[in-house]
Amino acid sequence: MNILFYLLIIYLLVINLIAVILTVYDKHSAQKHKWRVKESTLLIVSALGGSPAMYITMQIIRHKTKHLKFMLGIPLIFFAELTAIIAVVYFYGK
């Protein structure tokens, strides 16, 4: 495997860790009535590759599970990214 593949894996691990940290922090802040993470920030991190970990974390800690924007939006982001990856591998991997 080449170096770009390993860098991609490291990037995805880091962005998913950031997604978990932001989601847990936002839940904790909501419970303590403190400063919250902007919804746009959560969605941007999801779009940057953190959607799997963010969605799973939201389900586990029961955070924003009543918000259609997140419960529908994050899986749609994930499947759009997955579709793009499959297309790139298919068209450029030959």
Biopython code that builds the backbone (N, CA, C, O; Angstrom):
import numpy as np
from Bio.PDB.StructureBuilder import StructureBuilder

atoms = [
    (1, "MET", "N", (0.850, -1.189, 0.000)),
    (1, "MET", "CA", (0.000, 0.000, 0.000)),
    (1, "MET", "C", (0.893, 1.248, 0.000)),
    (1, "MET", "O", (2.005, 1.245, 0.528)),
    (2, "ASN", "N", (0.376, 2.287, -0.596)),
    (2, "ASN", "CA", (1.207, 3.486, -0.642)),
    (2, "ASN", "C", (0.915, 4.418, 0.533)),
    (2, "ASN", "O", (-0.021, 4.202, 1.303)),
    (3, "ILE", "N", (1.729, 5.441, 0.647)),
    (3, "ILE", "CA", (1.669, 6.370, 1.779)),
    (3, "ILE", "C", (0.341, 7.133, 1.824)),
    (3, "ILE", "O", (-0.148, 7.444, 2.910)),
    (4, "LEU", "N", (-0.241, 7.436, 0.678)),
    (4, "LEU", "CA", (-1.510, 8.173, 0.660)),
    (4, "LEU", "C", (-2.630, 7.379, 1.324)),
    (4, "LEU", "O", (-3.488, 7.945, 2.002)),
    (5, "PHE", "N", (-2.613, 6.076, 1.124)),
    (5, "PHE", "CA", (-3.610, 5.226, 1.761)),
    (5, "PHE", "C", (-3.495, 5.307, 3.283)),
    (5, "PHE", "O", (-4.500, 5.446, 3.980)),
    (6, "TYR", "N", (-2.270, 5.218, 3.792)),
    (6, "TYR", "CA", (-2.054, 5.281, 5.239)),
    (6, "TYR", "C", (-2.413, 6.658, 5.797)),
    (6, "TYR", "O", (-2.962, 6.762, 6.893)),
    (7, "LEU", "N", (-2.106, 7.707, 5.048)),
    (7, "LEU", "CA", (-2.483, 9.056, 5.485)),
    (7, "LEU", "C", (-4.005, 9.210, 5.525)),
    (7, "LEU", "O", (-4.539, 9.861, 6.423)),
    (8, "LEU", "N", (-4.692, 8.622, 4.568)),
    (8, "LEU", "CA", (-6.154, 8.663, 4.556)),
    (8, "LEU", "C", (-6.728, 7.945, 5.781)),
    (8, "LEU", "O", (-7.657, 8.441, 6.417)),
    (9, "ILE", "N", (-6.178, 6.794, 6.101)),
    (9, "ILE", "CA", (-6.638, 6.048, 7.280)),
    (9, "ILE", "C", (-6.407, 6.860, 8.552)),
    (9, "ILE", "O", (-7.291, 6.944, 9.404)),
    (10, "ILE", "N", (-5.231, 7.454, 8.681)),
    (10, "ILE", "CA", (-4.936, 8.280, 9.863)),
    (10, "ILE", "C", (-5.893, 9.465, 9.928)),
    (10, "ILE", "O", (-6.422, 9.778, 10.995)),
    (11, "TYR", "N", (-6.117, 10.123, 8.794)),
    (11, "TYR", "CA", (-7.046, 11.250, 8.752)),
    (11, "TYR", "C", (-8.445, 10.827, 9.217)),
    (11, "TYR", "O", (-9.061, 11.508, 10.037)),
    (12, "LEU", "N", (-8.937, 9.712, 8.696)),
    (12, "LEU", "CA", (-10.278, 9.256, 9.068)),
    (12, "LEU", "C", (-10.368, 8.904, 10.548)),
    (12, "LEU", "O", (-11.385, 9.172, 11.188)),
    (13, "LEU", "N", (-9.324, 8.312, 11.092)),
    (13, "LEU", "CA", (-9.315, 8.021, 12.533)),
    (13, "LEU", "C", (-9.363, 9.306, 13.349)),
    (13, "LEU", "O", (-10.101, 9.398, 14.330)),
    (14, "VAL", "N", (-8.579, 10.292, 12.942)),
    (14, "VAL", "CA", (-8.527, 11.569, 13.676)),
    (14, "VAL", "C", (-9.850, 12.314, 13.569)),
    (14, "VAL", "O", (-10.367, 12.789, 14.581)),
    (15, "ILE", "N", (-10.412, 12.430, 12.365)),
    (15, "ILE", "CA", (-11.659, 13.185, 12.203)),
    (15, "ILE", "C", (-12.815, 12.489, 12.921)),
    (15, "ILE", "O", (-13.716, 13.159, 13.426)),
    (16, "ASN", "N", (-12.804, 11.166, 12.972)),
    (16, "ASN", "CA", (-13.848, 10.461, 13.707)),
    (16, "ASN", "C", (-13.668, 10.625, 15.207)),
    (16, "ASN", "O", (-14.656, 10.709, 15.936)),
    (17, "LEU", "N", (-12.433, 10.671, 15.685)),
    (17, "LEU", "CA", (-12.187, 10.947, 17.104)),
    (17, "LEU", "C", (-12.666, 12.356, 17.458)),
    (17, "LEU", "O", (-13.284, 12.559, 18.503)),
    (18, "ILE", "N", (-12.383, 13.323, 16.592)),
    (18, "ILE", "CA", (-12.860, 14.692, 16.806)),
    (18, "ILE", "C", (-14.388, 14.718, 16.838)),
    (18, "ILE", "O", (-14.974, 15.423, 17.660)),
    (19, "ALA", "N", (-15.033, 13.968, 15.964)),
    (19, "ALA", "CA", (-16.498, 13.905, 15.923)),
    (19, "ALA", "C", (-17.056, 13.378, 17.244)),
    (19, "ALA", "O", (-18.036, 13.912, 17.763)),
    (20, "VAL", "N", (-16.441, 12.343, 17.780)),
    (20, "VAL", "CA", (-16.891, 11.785, 19.064)),
    (20, "VAL", "C", (-16.707, 12.816, 20.174)),
    (20, "VAL", "O", (-17.617, 13.040, 20.972)),
    (21, "ILE", "N", (-15.544, 13.437, 20.225)),
    (21, "ILE", "CA", (-15.255, 14.423, 21.276)),
    (21, "ILE", "C", (-16.245, 15.584, 21.211)),
    (21, "ILE", "O", (-16.784, 15.989, 22.241)),
    (22, "LEU", "N", (-16.489, 16.120, 20.028)),
    (22, "LEU", "CA", (-17.435, 17.243, 19.888)),
    (22, "LEU", "C", (-18.852, 16.851, 20.283)),
    (22, "LEU", "O", (-19.561, 17.631, 20.919)),
    (23, "THR", "N", (-19.260, 15.657, 19.913)),
    (23, "THR", "CA", (-20.616, 15.196, 20.230)),
    (23, "THR", "C", (-20.789, 15.015, 21.729)),
    (23, "THR", "O", (-21.793, 15.453, 22.293)),
    (24, "VAL", "N", (-19.838, 14.385, 22.372)),
    (24, "VAL", "CA", (-19.907, 14.180, 23.823)),
    (24, "VAL", "C", (-19.825, 15.524, 24.553)),
    (24, "VAL", "O", (-20.540, 15.751, 25.529)),
    (25, "TYR", "N", (-18.949, 16.411, 24.073)),
    (25, "TYR", "CA", (-18.829, 17.732, 24.684)),
    (25, "TYR", "C", (-20.141, 18.507, 24.566)),
    (25, "TYR", "O", (-20.570, 19.148, 25.525)),
    (26, "ASP", "N", (-20.779, 18.451, 23.393)),
    (26, "ASP", "CA", (-22.039, 19.161, 23.193)),
    (26, "ASP", "C", (-23.128, 18.619, 24.114)),
    (26, "ASP", "O", (-23.906, 19.388, 24.678)),
    (27, "LYS", "N", (-23.182, 17.306, 24.266)),
    (27, "LYS", "CA", (-24.171, 16.693, 25.166)),
    (27, "LYS", "C", (-23.918, 17.149, 26.611)),
    (27, "LYS", "O", (-24.849, 17.525, 27.324)),
    (28, "HIS", "N", (-22.656, 17.109, 27.026)),
    (28, "HIS", "CA", (-22.300, 17.519, 28.387)),
    (28, "HIS", "C", (-22.641, 19.002, 28.604)),
    (28, "HIS", "O", (-23.181, 19.377, 29.645)),
    (29, "SER", "N", (-22.318, 19.835, 27.609)),
    (29, "SER", "CA", (-22.622, 21.266, 27.712)),
    (29, "SER", "C", (-24.119, 21.515, 27.788)),
    (29, "SER", "O", (-24.567, 22.397, 28.521)),
    (30, "ALA", "N", (-24.892, 20.750, 27.039)),
    (30, "ALA", "CA", (-26.348, 20.907, 27.070)),
    (30, "ALA", "C", (-26.895, 20.576, 28.454)),
    (30, "ALA", "O", (-27.791, 21.256, 28.955)),
    (31, "GLN", "N", (-26.358, 19.542, 29.060)),
    (31, "GLN", "CA", (-26.824, 19.141, 30.394)),
    (31, "GLN", "C", (-26.455, 20.170, 31.453)),
    (31, "GLN", "O", (-27.183, 20.344, 32.430)),
    (32, "LYS", "N", (-25.328, 20.853, 31.266)),
    (32, "LYS", "CA", (-24.841, 21.839, 32.241)),
    (32, "LYS", "C", (-25.255, 23.263, 31.890)),
    (32, "LYS", "O", (-24.871, 24.208, 32.579)),
    (33, "HIS", "N", (-26.042, 23.422, 30.814)),
    (33, "HIS", "CA", (-26.498, 24.737, 30.348)),
    (33, "HIS", "C", (-25.319, 25.672, 30.080)),
    (33, "HIS", "O", (-25.331, 26.841, 30.465)),
    (34, "LYS", "N", (-24.306, 25.130, 29.417)),
    (34, "LYS", "CA", (-23.120, 25.903, 29.060)),
    (34, "LYS", "C", (-23.064, 26.102, 27.556)),
    (34, "LYS", "O", (-23.973, 25.709, 26.825)),
    (35, "TRP", "N", (-21.962, 26.732, 27.103)),
    (35, "TRP", "CA", (-21.737, 26.991, 25.693)),
    (35, "TRP", "C", (-21.825, 25.699, 24.905)),
    (35, "TRP", "O", (-21.259, 24.681, 25.302)),
    (36, "ARG", "N", (-22.540, 25.742, 23.783)),
    (36, "ARG", "CA", (-22.770, 24.555, 22.953)),
    (36, "ARG", "C", (-21.953, 24.628, 21.671)),
    (36, "ARG", "O", (-21.539, 25.701, 21.233)),
    (37, "VAL", "N", (-21.737, 23.474, 21.091)),
    (37, "VAL", "CA", (-21.105, 23.382, 19.773)),
    (37, "VAL", "C", (-22.175, 23.735, 18.740)),
    (37, "VAL", "O", (-23.299, 23.239, 18.817)),
    (38, "LYS", "N", (-21.831, 24.584, 17.780)),
    (38, "LYS", "CA", (-22.792, 24.965, 16.747)),
    (38, "LYS", "C", (-23.204, 23.739, 15.944)),
    (38, "LYS", "O", (-22.389, 22.855, 15.679)),
    (39, "GLU", "N", (-24.462, 23.694, 15.564)),
    (39, "GLU", "CA", (-24.942, 22.596, 14.730)),
    (39, "GLU", "C", (-24.177, 22.551, 13.415)),
    (39, "GLU", "O", (-23.885, 21.475, 12.894)),
    (40, "SER", "N", (-23.856, 23.723, 12.883)),
    (40, "SER", "CA", (-23.117, 23.760, 11.618)),
    (40, "SER", "C", (-21.730, 23.130, 11.781)),
    (40, "SER", "O", (-21.235, 22.480, 10.860)),
    (41, "THR", "N", (-21.108, 23.318, 12.932)),
    (41, "THR", "CA", (-19.803, 22.707, 13.190)),
    (41, "THR", "C", (-19.920, 21.191, 13.219)),
    (41, "THR", "O", (-19.089, 20.490, 12.644)),
    (42, "LEU", "N", (-20.947, 20.685, 13.886)),
    (42, "LEU", "CA", (-21.155, 19.239, 13.941)),
    (42, "LEU", "C", (-21.374, 18.675, 12.539)),
    (42, "LEU", "O", (-20.827, 17.625, 12.204)),
    (43, "LEU", "N", (-22.158, 19.357, 11.729)),
    (43, "LEU", "CA", (-22.428, 18.880, 10.379)),
    (43, "LEU", "C", (-21.198, 18.972, 9.484)),
    (43, "LEU", "O", (-20.989, 18.110, 8.630)),
    (44, "ILE", "N", (-20.389, 20.000, 9.668)),
    (44, "ILE", "CA", (-19.154, 20.129, 8.879)),
    (44, "ILE", "C", (-18.188, 19.001, 9.220)),
    (44, "ILE", "O", (-17.594, 18.401, 8.325)),
    (45, "VAL", "N", (-18.028, 18.709, 10.508)),
    (45, "VAL", "CA", (-17.146, 17.612, 10.913)),
    (45, "VAL", "C", (-17.670, 16.287, 10.351)),
    (45, "VAL", "O", (-16.894, 15.429, 9.929)),
    (46, "SER", "N", (-18.963, 16.138, 10.351)),
    (46, "SER", "CA", (-19.569, 14.947, 9.760)),
    (46, "SER", "C", (-19.238, 14.868, 8.267)),
    (46, "SER", "O", (-18.864, 13.808, 7.765)),
    (47, "ALA", "N", (-19.377, 15.985, 7.567)),
    (47, "ALA", "CA", (-19.103, 16.019, 6.124)),
    (47, "ALA", "C", (-17.621, 15.826, 5.811)),
    (47, "ALA", "O", (-17.273, 15.393, 4.713)),
    (48, "LEU", "N", (-16.758, 16.139, 6.753)),
    (48, "LEU", "CA", (-15.317, 15.954, 6.548)),
    (48, "LEU", "C", (-14.872, 14.519, 6.796)),
    (48, "LEU", "O", (-13.683, 14.210, 6.713)),
    (49, "GLY", "N", (-15.823, 13.646, 7.098)),
    (49, "GLY", "CA", (-15.491, 12.234, 7.263)),
    (49, "GLY", "C", (-15.823, 11.662, 8.626)),
    (49, "GLY", "O", (-15.601, 10.476, 8.869)),
    (50, "GLY", "N", (-16.347, 12.481, 9.516)),
    (50, "GLY", "CA", (-16.648, 12.010, 10.866)),
    (50, "GLY", "C", (-18.051, 11.472, 11.054)),
    (50, "GLY", "O", (-18.471, 11.224, 12.184)),
    (51, "SER", "N", (-18.777, 11.288, 9.976)),
    (51, "SER", "CA", (-20.174, 10.876, 10.085)),
    (51, "SER", "C", (-20.391, 9.517, 10.758)),
    (51, "SER", "O", (-21.331, 9.398, 11.543)),
    (52, "PRO", "N", (-19.579, 8.488, 10.498)),
    (52, "PRO", "CA", (-19.847, 7.203, 11.158)),
    (52, "PRO", "C", (-19.760, 7.296, 12.690)),
    (52, "PRO", "O", (-20.664, 6.855, 13.398)),
    (53, "ALA", "N", (-18.681, 7.865, 13.179)),
    (53, "ALA", "CA", (-18.494, 7.951, 14.632)),
    (53, "ALA", "C", (-19.496, 8.905, 15.272)),
    (53, "ALA", "O", (-19.980, 8.651, 16.375)),
    (54, "MET", "N", (-19.807, 10.001, 14.584)),
    (54, "MET", "CA", (-20.756, 10.954, 15.149)),
    (54, "MET", "C", (-22.142, 10.324, 15.278)),
    (54, "MET", "O", (-22.801, 10.472, 16.307)),
    (55, "TYR", "N", (-22.578, 9.628, 14.242)),
    (55, "TYR", "CA", (-23.900, 9.002, 14.271)),
    (55, "TYR", "C", (-23.976, 7.942, 15.375)),
    (55, "TYR", "O", (-24.941, 7.908, 16.139)),
    (56, "ILE", "N", (-22.984, 7.100, 15.454)),
    (56, "ILE", "CA", (-22.967, 6.049, 16.482)),
    (56, "ILE", "C", (-22.934, 6.660, 17.873)),
    (56, "ILE", "O", (-23.640, 6.203, 18.772)),
    (57, "THR", "N", (-22.115, 7.694, 18.054)),
    (57, "THR", "CA", (-22.035, 8.364, 19.359)),
    (57, "THR", "C", (-23.365, 8.992, 19.735)),
    (57, "THR", "O", (-23.796, 8.887, 20.883)),
    (58, "MET", "N", (-24.020, 9.640, 18.785)),
    (58, "MET", "CA", (-25.318, 10.258, 19.065)),
    (58, "MET", "C", (-26.343, 9.207, 19.487)),
    (58, "MET", "O", (-27.171, 9.466, 20.360)),
    (59, "GLN", "N", (-26.294, 8.043, 18.884)),
    (59, "GLN", "CA", (-27.220, 6.973, 19.263)),
    (59, "GLN", "C", (-26.901, 6.452, 20.672)),
    (59, "GLN", "O", (-27.806, 6.225, 21.474)),
    (60, "ILE", "N", (-25.631, 6.270, 20.958)),
    (60, "ILE", "CA", (-25.222, 5.716, 22.256)),
    (60, "ILE", "C", (-25.571, 6.666, 23.404)),
    (60, "ILE", "O", (-26.104, 6.239, 24.428)),
    (61, "ILE", "N", (-25.266, 7.960, 23.228)),
    (61, "ILE", "CA", (-25.498, 8.899, 24.328)),
    (61, "ILE", "C", (-26.857, 9.598, 24.232)),
    (61, "ILE", "O", (-27.175, 10.467, 25.044)),
    (62, "ARG", "N", (-27.652, 9.211, 23.237)),
    (62, "ARG", "CA", (-28.997, 9.776, 23.036)),
    (62, "ARG", "C", (-28.944, 11.301, 22.933)),
    (62, "ARG", "O", (-29.603, 12.017, 23.687)),
    (63, "HIS", "N", (-28.142, 11.774, 21.981)),
    (63, "HIS", "CA", (-27.979, 13.212, 21.783)),
    (63, "HIS", "C", (-28.410, 13.587, 20.371)),
    (63, "HIS", "O", (-27.916, 13.019, 19.397)),
    (64, "LYS", "N", (-29.314, 14.524, 20.260)),
    (64, "LYS", "CA", (-29.861, 15.035, 19.006)),
    (64, "LYS", "C", (-30.590, 13.958, 18.203)),
    (64, "LYS", "O", (-30.727, 14.075, 16.986)),
    (65, "THR", "N", (-31.046, 12.931, 18.870)),
    (65, "THR", "CA", (-31.731, 11.847, 18.173)),
    (65, "THR", "C", (-33.149, 12.234, 17.755)),
    (65, "THR", "O", (-33.774, 11.513, 16.977)),
    (66, "LYS", "N", (-33.662, 13.344, 18.250)),
    (66, "LYS", "CA", (-34.980, 13.815, 17.834)),
    (66, "LYS", "C", (-34.885, 14.893, 16.758)),
    (66, "LYS", "O", (-35.899, 15.428, 16.308)),
    (67, "HIS", "N", (-33.657, 15.204, 16.353)),
    (67, "HIS", "CA", (-33.440, 16.229, 15.333)),
    (67, "HIS", "C", (-33.311, 15.550, 13.974)),
    (67, "HIS", "O", (-32.326, 14.859, 13.715)),
    (68, "LEU", "N", (-34.290, 15.742, 13.118)),
    (68, "LEU", "CA", (-34.294, 15.131, 11.792)),
    (68, "LEU", "C", (-33.056, 15.534, 10.995)),
    (68, "LEU", "O", (-32.518, 14.744, 10.220)),
    (69, "LYS", "N", (-32.616, 16.773, 11.197)),
    (69, "LYS", "CA", (-31.435, 17.269, 10.500)),
    (69, "LYS", "C", (-30.226, 16.351, 10.736)),
    (69, "LYS", "O", (-29.409, 16.150, 9.838)),
    (70, "PHE", "N", (-30.124, 15.808, 11.929)),
    (70, "PHE", "CA", (-28.993, 14.949, 12.270)),
    (70, "PHE", "C", (-29.271, 13.472, 12.000)),
    (70, "PHE", "O", (-28.411, 12.764, 11.474)),
    (71, "MET", "N", (-30.448, 13.014, 12.351)),
    (71, "MET", "CA", (-30.747, 11.589, 12.205)),
    (71, "MET", "C", (-30.948, 11.178, 10.749)),
    (71, "MET", "O", (-30.801, 10.003, 10.411)),
    (72, "LEU", "N", (-31.279, 12.119, 9.902)),
    (72, "LEU", "CA", (-31.384, 11.853, 8.479)),
    (72, "LEU", "C", (-30.150, 12.387, 7.737)),
    (72, "LEU", "O", (-29.624, 11.743, 6.829)),
    (73, "GLY", "N", (-29.712, 13.562, 8.143)),
    (73, "GLY", "CA", (-28.601, 14.229, 7.460)),
    (73, "GLY", "C", (-27.272, 13.503, 7.565)),
    (73, "GLY", "O", (-26.566, 13.365, 6.565)),
    (74, "ILE", "N", (-26.919, 13.039, 8.745)),
    (74, "ILE", "CA", (-25.624, 12.387, 8.920)),
    (74, "ILE", "C", (-25.543, 11.070, 8.144)),
    (74, "ILE", "O", (-24.532, 10.831, 7.482)),
    (75, "PRO", "N", (-26.565, 10.203, 8.196)),
    (75, "PRO", "CA", (-26.488, 9.006, 7.348)),
    (75, "PRO", "C", (-26.437, 9.348, 5.850)),
    (75, "PRO", "O", (-25.753, 8.665, 5.088)),
    (76, "LEU", "N", (-27.151, 10.392, 5.424)),
    (76, "LEU", "CA", (-27.094, 10.796, 4.018)),
    (76, "LEU", "C", (-25.693, 11.272, 3.643)),
    (76, "LEU", "O", (-25.198, 10.960, 2.560)),
    (77, "ILE", "N", (-25.062, 12.019, 4.529)),
    (77, "ILE", "CA", (-23.680, 12.449, 4.300)),
    (77, "ILE", "C", (-22.776, 11.231, 4.163)),
    (77, "ILE", "O", (-21.946, 11.162, 3.257)),
    (78, "PHE", "N", (-22.943, 10.269, 5.070)),
    (78, "PHE", "CA", (-22.115, 9.058, 5.038)),
    (78, "PHE", "C", (-22.294, 8.304, 3.722)),
    (78, "PHE", "O", (-21.308, 7.916, 3.094)),
    (79, "PHE", "N", (-23.523, 8.094, 3.304)),
    (79, "PHE", "CA", (-23.761, 7.344, 2.073)),
    (79, "PHE", "C", (-23.303, 8.106, 0.832)),
    (79, "PHE", "O", (-22.877, 7.494, -0.148)),
    (80, "ALA", "N", (-23.385, 9.437, 0.864)),
    (80, "ALA", "CA", (-22.864, 10.238, -0.252)),
    (80, "ALA", "C", (-21.343, 10.088, -0.330)),
    (80, "ALA", "O", (-20.783, 9.935, -1.416)),
    (81, "GLU", "N", (-20.686, 10.133, 0.823)),
    (81, "GLU", "CA", (-19.232, 9.953, 0.840)),
    (81, "GLU", "C", (-18.840, 8.551, 0.385)),
    (81, "GLU", "O", (-17.892, 8.378, -0.382)),
    (82, "LEU", "N", (-19.571, 7.561, 0.860)),
    (82, "LEU", "CA", (-19.303, 6.180, 0.476)),
    (82, "LEU", "C", (-19.488, 5.978, -1.027)),
    (82, "LEU", "O", (-18.692, 5.295, -1.671)),
    (83, "THR", "N", (-20.533, 6.571, -1.575)),
    (83, "THR", "CA", (-20.783, 6.496, -3.013)),
    (83, "THR", "C", (-19.642, 7.147, -3.795)),
    (83, "THR", "O", (-19.201, 6.615, -4.814)),
    (84, "ALA", "N", (-19.168, 8.292, -3.319)),
    (84, "ALA", "CA", (-18.056, 8.983, -3.984)),
    (84, "ALA", "C", (-16.784, 8.137, -3.939)),
    (84, "ALA", "O", (-16.052, 8.063, -4.925)),
    (85, "ILE", "N", (-16.523, 7.506, -2.807)),
    (85, "ILE", "CA", (-15.335, 6.657, -2.683)),
    (85, "ILE", "C", (-15.420, 5.475, -3.633)),
    (85, "ILE", "O", (-14.447, 5.145, -4.310)),
    (86, "ILE", "N", (-16.576, 4.841, -3.683)),
    (86, "ILE", "CA", (-16.765, 3.697, -4.583)),
    (86, "ILE", "C", (-16.587, 4.130, -6.036)),
    (86, "ILE", "O", (-15.968, 3.416, -6.825)),
    (87, "ALA", "N", (-17.121, 5.286, -6.390)),
    (87, "ALA", "CA", (-16.989, 5.784, -7.756)),
    (87, "ALA", "C", (-15.523, 6.058, -8.099)),
    (87, "ALA", "O", (-15.062, 5.701, -9.183)),
    (88, "VAL", "N", (-14.807, 6.679, -7.197)),
    (88, "VAL", "CA", (-13.384, 6.977, -7.437)),
    (88, "VAL", "C", (-12.594, 5.686, -7.598)),
    (88, "VAL", "O", (-11.780, 5.563, -8.514)),
    (89, "VAL", "N", (-12.830, 4.727, -6.714)),
    (89, "VAL", "CA", (-12.113, 3.449, -6.802)),
    (89, "VAL", "C", (-12.462, 2.746, -8.101)),
    (89, "VAL", "O", (-11.587, 2.186, -8.761)),
    (90, "TYR", "N", (-13.717, 2.772, -8.467)),
    (90, "TYR", "CA", (-14.163, 2.091, -9.692)),
    (90, "TYR", "C", (-13.550, 2.729, -10.944)),
    (90, "TYR", "O", (-13.023, 2.028, -11.808)),
    (91, "PHE", "N", (-13.622, 4.062, -11.036)),
    (91, "PHE", "CA", (-13.185, 4.724, -12.254)),
    (91, "PHE", "C", (-11.670, 4.917, -12.335)),
    (91, "PHE", "O", (-11.097, 4.885, -13.425)),
    (92, "TYR", "N", (-11.024, 5.115, -11.193)),
    (92, "TYR", "CA", (-9.586, 5.369, -11.216)),
    (92, "TYR", "C", (-8.757, 4.180, -10.761)),
    (92, "TYR", "O", (-7.532, 4.195, -10.878)),
    (93, "GLY", "N", (-9.409, 3.160, -10.247)),
    (93, "GLY", "CA", (-8.699, 2.001, -9.763)),
    (93, "GLY", "C", (-8.412, 0.950, -10.818)),
    (93, "GLY", "O", (-7.759, -0.058, -10.551)),
    (94, "LYS", "N", (-8.911, 1.199, -12.025)),
    (94, "LYS", "CA", (-8.730, 0.224, -13.108)),
    (94, "LYS", "C", (-7.371, 0.338, -13.726)),
    (94, "LYS", "O", (-7.049, -0.406, -14.652)),
]
sb = StructureBuilder()
sb.init_structure("model")
sb.init_model(0)
sb.init_chain("A")
sb.init_seg("    ")
for serial, (resi, resn, name, xyz) in enumerate(atoms, 1):
    if name == "N":
        sb.init_residue(resn, " ", resi, " ")
    sb.init_atom(name, np.array(xyz, "f"), 0.0, 1.0, " ", f" {name:<3s}", serial, name[0])
structure = sb.get_structure()
